[in-house]
Amino acid sequence: MSYRIAFSWGRAPNWVKNQMARPRPMKSAAGWYVGTTDETGSPEARWSEEYYRTKYACNVAIIYDNWTRREAP
C-alpha cells in the first residue's frame, strides 16, 4: 500500500524550508522516522528523535510538524 500525502511548505518550520532536501518518511529496522535522502535515494540523515509504527503516522507528523528534531542528524 502506498500513502501519498503532500508536504505543505506553508506549515513547515523555517529551518526545514531552508534545507535542500525535503523531510520524508524513511524506513529502518526500528520503524519509520523523519529523514532525508541523497541524490541517489540512499538514506542521508535521520532528523526525528521518534520512530513511528507506520508510514502514514510518520507522514502526518511531518505535515503537522509534530516531531522532535535531533540535535545532530
C-alpha positions in Angstrom: 0.0 0.0 0.0 1.3 3.5 -0.8 0.4 6.6 1.0 0.5 9.8 -0.9 0.4 12.8 1.4 1.5 16.2 0.0 4.1 18.1 2.1 2.9 21.6 2.8 5.8 24.0 2.8 3.5 26.7 4.3 3.3 24.7 7.6 6.9 23.7 7.7 9.2 25.5 10.1 11.8 27.9 8.6 14.7 25.6 9.3 13.0 22.9 7.1 12.2 25.4 4.3 15.9 26.3 4.1 17.0 22.7 3.7 17.9 21.5 0.2 16.3 18.1 0.8 12.7 17.7 2.0 11.9 15.7 5.0 10.3 12.4 4.2 9.3 9.1 5.9 12.2 6.7 6.0 12.2 3.0 7.0 14.6 1.3 9.3 14.6 -1.8 11.4 13.3 0.3 14.4 10.4 1.7 12.4 9.6 4.8 10.4 11.4 8.1 11.0 11.7 11.6 9.5 14.8 11.8 7.4 16.3 12.8 4.0 17.9 11.0 1.1 20.9 11.9 -1.0 20.8 12.4 -4.8 20.9 8.6 -5.3 17.9 7.9 -3.0 20.1 6.4 -0.2 19.3 7.5 3.4 21.3 10.6 4.3 20.2 11.8 7.8 17.7 10.9 10.5 16.1 14.1 11.7 13.5 12.9 14.2 14.0 11.5 17.7 10.8 9.5 17.3 10.2 6.3 15.4 6.7 5.6 14.0 4.9 2.3 13.6 3.5 3.2 10.1 4.5 5.4 7.1 1.1 7.1 7.4 1.8 8.2 11.0 5.3 9.5 10.0 3.7 11.5 7.1 1.2 13.0 9.5 3.9 14.0 11.9 5.8 15.7 9.0 2.8 17.6 7.7 1.8 18.9 11.2 5.3 19.5 12.4 4.6 17.1 15.3 8.0 15.5 15.8 11.2 16.3 17.7 14.3 17.4 15.8 17.5 15.6 16.7 20.5 17.7 17.8 22.8 16.0 15.3 21.1 14.4 12.3 
